[in-house]
Amino acid sequence: MPIEIRLDRMLVERKMTLTELADRIGITVANLSILKTGKAKAVRLATLEAICRELDCQPGDLFTYVD
């Protein structure tokens, strides 16, 4: 997949667990894990907004295009 998801790196930088982020944004750990591993086919903008709010980052910090 040419889109690389860097959620795991952001979590480490913010010293936050996947479970903690899931609790803060109100989605299941399983759904957040699907996103983190790159298996998600889509991301709701509301979810992306919540992740960026809690991690204090921009969408470009979470995703990168790899040719």
N, C-alpha and C positions, 0 to 999 in steps of 0.2 A: 504494500500500500504506500503510495507516495506521500501521504500525510502522516507525519510522525507526531505522536502525542507525548508531551513532556510533563504530564501531570505528576508522575512519580518524582521527577526532579524538583518540581515546585513544592511538593509536600515535604521533601527532605529539607529544602532551603527554609521552609516556614516552620520546620520542626512540628509537623502535624501528621496525624495518622489518617489513613483512608476512612476509618470508622468515625473519627472526630469530624472530618469534613462532611461525610454523609449526614451525620446528625445535625450539623450546623445548617446545611442547605435543604434538608428534608427529603432526601432520596435514599434508597436502600444502598447498602454497601455493595450488593451484587451488581446493581446497575452502574454504580460508580466504577466498580472493578472492570466491567465490560468496556467502559470508556477508557480507563487507564491502560488496558492491555491492547487497545486498538481494534477491538472486535465490534465496536459500535458502528452502525451504518449511518447514524444521524445523531445530532445533539440539538435539543431544544434550546432556543435562544434564552429562555428563562433560566434553564439549568446552567448554561454558559455564563450568564450574568451573575448568578448566585456563586458559582465557583470563583469567578474573577473578584467578586466583592469580598469573599472570605479569605482568599489568598492574596488580596491586594495586588492584582496583576492585570495585564491586558490579555485579550484572546491570543495575540501573537506570541505571548510568553508560553502558552500551552500547546500551540500547534505550529508545525513548520512543514513546508513542502520540500520533499527530498526527491530530486529527479533521478 
